[in-house]
Amino acid sequence: MTFDENINEEKLAEAALAILSLTAHKEFGGVRAWKGMDWDLLGLLHKKGWIGDPVGKQKSVILSDEGEKLAAQFLEKHFGK
């Protein structure tokens, strides 16, 4: 999927990380989240260093330390009351 040129990829990435964090859980010494999103969007988050490589058989991805912190900030920023 190529993102439409009228879409702000930075805002999209922030919102995606925030939504991804809603399924986050601690597992094997890290924070993982279910990867039920578009592959290109997951690739964008990986390129930013916010999640581990989404390619593989696992049904979840690991959030980087930065990704975990930013996810909480973006959740509040975009969806907080």
Backbone bond lengths (Angstrom), bond angles and torsions (degrees), N, CA, C in turn:
res aa  C-N    CA-C-N  psi(-1)  N-CA   C-N-CA  omega(-1)  CA-C   N-CA-C  phi
1 M - - - 1.457 - - 1.518 108.49 -
2 T 1.302 115.80 126.70 1.452 120.85 172.70 1.516 106.37 -98.42
3 F 1.318 115.22 132.48 1.455 118.70 -178.55 1.522 109.83 -73.87
4 D 1.312 115.60 139.75 1.456 122.39 178.04 1.522 109.11 -57.17
5 E 1.317 116.74 141.32 1.469 120.75 -178.39 1.524 112.77 -63.61
6 N 1.325 117.38 -17.88 1.461 120.90 178.54 1.531 112.64 -87.43
7 I 1.330 116.35 -1.05 1.464 121.36 179.60 1.521 109.27 -93.25
8 N 1.308 116.61 130.72 1.459 122.22 175.98 1.528 107.40 -81.42
9 E 1.340 116.79 105.69 1.465 121.09 -175.73 1.523 112.54 -62.23
10 E 1.323 117.72 -32.94 1.465 120.26 179.86 1.527 110.23 -65.09
11 K 1.331 116.84 -46.43 1.465 120.40 178.11 1.524 111.06 -64.63
12 L 1.330 116.10 -39.98 1.455 121.06 178.69 1.525 110.60 -62.21
13 A 1.325 116.93 -44.27 1.463 121.45 179.51 1.528 110.81 -63.62
14 E 1.324 117.17 -42.30 1.465 120.88 178.91 1.527 110.85 -61.63
15 A 1.325 116.40 -47.02 1.465 120.42 -179.43 1.527 110.70 -65.12
16 A 1.326 116.99 -40.59 1.464 120.79 179.91 1.521 111.19 -63.54
17 L 1.326 117.50 -43.71 1.462 120.70 178.84 1.525 110.46 -63.65
18 A 1.325 116.71 -41.08 1.467 120.67 178.21 1.525 110.54 -61.12
19 I 1.311 117.48 -46.19 1.463 121.56 -179.49 1.526 110.64 -67.50
20 L 1.327 116.76 -40.57 1.462 121.09 177.69 1.526 110.80 -58.42
21 S 1.314 116.22 -36.11 1.469 120.52 -177.63 1.529 112.76 -67.66
22 L 1.321 117.79 -17.70 1.465 120.38 179.51 1.527 111.87 -64.88
23 T 1.330 117.17 -22.28 1.467 121.05 178.32 1.525 111.51 -104.55
24 A 1.323 117.19 13.50 1.467 121.16 -176.29 1.523 111.42 -68.87
25 H 1.326 113.89 143.99 1.459 121.32 177.28 1.527 108.97 -151.52
26 K 1.316 116.06 149.26 1.466 120.46 178.83 1.518 108.37 -81.76
27 E 1.348 114.39 131.48 1.456 119.77 -178.59 1.517 109.47 -157.27
28 F 1.306 117.40 132.81 1.463 122.80 176.81 1.520 112.26 53.82
29 G 1.327 117.03 40.40 1.455 121.21 176.02 1.514 115.39 78.45
30 G 1.317 117.69 10.25 1.461 120.53 178.81 1.514 110.47 -143.49
31 V 1.302 115.30 178.47 1.466 120.98 177.54 1.518 107.74 -105.01
32 R 1.326 115.69 124.92 1.460 121.61 -179.07 1.527 108.81 -118.48
33 A 1.322 116.22 155.71 1.463 121.71 176.57 1.523 108.29 -140.31
34 W 1.318 116.15 147.28 1.462 120.67 178.90 1.517 109.26 -64.57
35 K 1.314 116.70 137.44 1.464 120.76 -174.38 1.531 112.90 -99.39
36 G 1.296 117.33 47.84 1.453 122.31 -179.84 1.519 112.32 -85.42
37 M 1.330 116.56 56.22 1.468 122.27 179.67 1.518 109.09 -133.05
38 D 1.296 115.42 168.47 1.455 122.31 175.25 1.532 109.92 -54.98
39 W 1.327 116.86 137.24 1.469 121.44 -177.50 1.518 112.96 -62.55
40 D 1.313 117.89 -38.14 1.466 120.11 179.09 1.523 110.81 -66.32
41 L 1.305 116.14 -35.63 1.462 120.52 177.97 1.531 110.16 -67.96
42 L 1.327 116.86 -42.81 1.469 120.13 175.31 1.525 110.40 -62.56
43 G 1.334 116.56 -37.96 1.462 120.72 177.03 1.517 111.88 -62.08
44 L 1.319 117.00 -38.60 1.463 121.54 177.68 1.529 110.49 -64.09
45 L 1.322 117.12 -42.96 1.466 120.74 178.44 1.530 110.75 -64.63
46 H 1.328 116.23 -37.89 1.467 120.57 177.76 1.530 110.84 -66.75
47 K 1.317 116.17 -42.16 1.473 121.39 179.06 1.530 110.71 -59.99
48 K 1.322 117.00 -34.33 1.462 121.62 178.88 1.532 111.90 -78.54
49 G 1.335 116.81 -8.86 1.460 120.33 179.79 1.512 113.95 83.41
50 W 1.325 117.20 14.55 1.460 121.15 -176.29 1.520 112.61 -87.11
51 I 1.344 116.62 -24.43 1.463 121.25 177.17 1.523 108.37 -135.37
52 G 1.331 114.92 162.09 1.454 120.18 173.97 1.519 109.90 -73.38
53 D 1.320 116.00 176.66 1.463 121.36 -179.25 1.531 109.75 -59.99
54 P 1.332 118.11 121.11 1.458 120.38 -177.17 1.528 113.86 -79.20
55 V 1.327 117.49 -11.14 1.459 120.78 -177.43 1.526 109.38 -77.50
56 G 1.309 115.83 125.63 1.455 121.16 179.13 1.515 110.85 152.79
57 K 1.309 115.26 177.62 1.463 120.98 -176.12 1.521 113.62 -80.27
58 Q 1.329 116.92 -18.85 1.461 119.08 -179.16 1.521 110.53 -64.79
59 K 1.311 115.74 147.86 1.462 120.88 -178.92 1.516 112.47 -91.17
60 S 1.334 115.99 3.68 1.460 120.17 179.19 1.523 109.49 -135.24
61 V 1.320 115.25 163.00 1.469 121.86 176.64 1.517 108.00 -121.13
62 I 1.316 115.39 155.58 1.458 119.68 178.15 1.524 108.67 -92.54
63 L 1.311 116.22 135.92 1.461 121.25 174.87 1.520 107.93 -86.43
64 S 1.326 116.47 135.13 1.459 120.05 174.70 1.527 107.96 -70.07
65 D 1.327 116.63 166.63 1.469 119.54 177.16 1.522 110.31 -57.68
66 E 1.338 115.74 -43.71 1.468 120.28 178.41 1.525 110.22 -63.83
67 G 1.336 116.81 -43.40 1.456 121.09 179.91 1.515 112.48 -60.90
68 E 1.327 115.98 -39.75 1.464 120.34 179.10 1.529 110.78 -63.71
69 K 1.321 117.00 -43.89 1.472 121.07 179.80 1.525 111.02 -67.17
70 L 1.333 115.61 -46.11 1.463 119.52 -178.58 1.520 111.85 -65.96
71 A 1.324 117.31 -35.12 1.462 120.69 -179.49 1.522 110.89 -57.33
72 A 1.322 116.45 -44.21 1.469 120.28 179.04 1.529 110.73 -64.34
73 Q 1.327 116.63 -40.90 1.466 120.74 179.22 1.525 111.09 -65.49
74 F 1.330 116.62 -44.32 1.462 120.80 -178.19 1.525 111.44 -68.93
75 L 1.324 116.99 -34.60 1.461 120.10 177.94 1.524 109.92 -61.46
76 E 1.329 115.99 -44.75 1.466 120.55 177.90 1.531 110.65 -67.54
77 K 1.318 116.80 -44.52 1.469 122.22 -176.98 1.528 112.02 -60.71
78 H 1.319 116.85 -46.59 1.464 120.45 -172.98 1.528 114.29 -94.21
79 F 1.338 116.63 -23.67 1.460 118.14 -172.69 1.524 114.38 -130.52
80 G 1.333 117.94 -0.68 1.464 120.77 -179.64 1.524 111.88 -72.16
81 K 1.311 115.34 156.07 1.475 120.00 178.87 1.503 110.19 -91.29
